[in-house]
Amino acid sequence: VRDAYALRVVVGPALYDDGRLVYETPMLQRLVGEPELRVHPSDLARIGVDSGGQVKVTSTRGSQVVAVRSDAGVPAGIACMDFSADALGAALLVDASQPVVDLRVESLR
């Protein structure tokens, strides 16, 4: 059961991550982005941070500070994050042995 602060995380692949192919291709290296959490605008308002701000995300596996961005294409109650080969972002939070992963998302203010 999720608490009032939790968002269910949905993970997808990053198009450009710091994997071997991108790492060894200088033209692609500049396309690698930092880990980012995308949430519905209503969830962003509830968290109390502006789009582009920093939040602390915590799961049963770990926690980290990431940028958060408003995305109306993400359903309310869901947080989207890219999985990348560099083991940052979602890789630090997702426990592959669990069927679902919930994140506690907190403003840094």
Summary of the structure (lengths in Angstrom):
residues: 109
radius of gyration: 14.0
end to end distance: 26.6
largest distance: 44.9
contacts: 311
relative contact order: 0.32
helix: 17%
strand: 35%
